[in-house]
Amino acid sequence: MDSFVCFDKVCRTYDMGQIKIEALKNASFNIKKGEICVIVGASGAGKTTLLNILGGMDVLTSGHAVIDGSDISQY
């Protein structure tokens, strides 16, 4: 069974003028179709950023995100 979701070294950096905030750094994982997945982590670990990228509400800075065969990295 192929991966339905594939994140490969996904990073998201917010540029706040002279300050750069790395909200997500080198996130890599695969989720197979029909598989149940839980995202856990400490406050500030990038859980919401990851979900926002997955849902198309945010763009990644680098890496690749593929959902059901479509590369959403450039959306």
C-alpha positions in Angstrom: 0.0 0.0 0.0 1.4 3.4 -1.0 1.6 6.4 1.2 -1.4 8.7 1.1 0.4 11.5 2.9 4.2 12.0 2.6 6.1 14.8 4.2 9.8 14.9 3.3 12.0 17.3 5.2 9.2 19.9 5.4 10.2 23.2 7.0 8.2 26.4 7.6 10.0 29.6 8.6 8.2 32.8 9.3 10.1 36.0 8.5 9.3 38.7 11.0 11.7 41.4 9.7 15.0 40.8 11.4 13.7 37.8 13.3 13.1 34.4 11.6 11.0 31.8 13.5 11.4 28.2 12.5 7.9 26.8 13.3 8.6 23.5 11.6 12.0 22.0 10.9 12.7 18.9 8.8 9.4 17.1 9.4 9.4 13.8 7.6 6.7 11.1 7.9 4.4 8.9 5.8 0.7 8.0 6.4 -0.8 5.1 4.5 -4.4 5.3 3.1 -6.8 4.2 5.9 -4.2 4.5 8.6 -5.0 6.4 11.8 -2.4 8.9 13.0 -2.0 11.1 16.1 0.2 14.2 16.2 1.6 15.0 19.6 4.3 17.3 20.9 5.1 20.0 23.3 3.7 23.5 22.9 5.5 25.3 20.1 6.6 22.0 18.4 4.9 22.8 15.1 1.7 20.7 15.3 -0.6 23.4 14.1 1.8 24.6 11.4 2.0 21.0 10.2 -1.8 20.6 10.1 -2.1 24.1 8.4 0.3 22.9 5.6 -1.5 19.6 5.3 -4.9 21.5 5.0 -3.6 24.0 2.5 -3.9 27.0 4.8 -0.2 27.6 4.9 2.7 27.1 2.6 6.0 25.3 3.4 9.3 27.0 3.1 11.3 24.0 1.9 10.9 20.2 1.5 8.1 18.3 -0.2 4.5 17.5 0.8 2.6 14.9 -1.3 -1.1 14.1 -0.7 -2.7 11.3 -2.7 0.0 11.6 -5.3 -0.3 15.4 -5.7 2.7 17.5 -4.7 1.2 20.4 -2.7 4.6 21.9 -2.0 4.1 24.7 -4.7 0.4 25.4 -4.0 
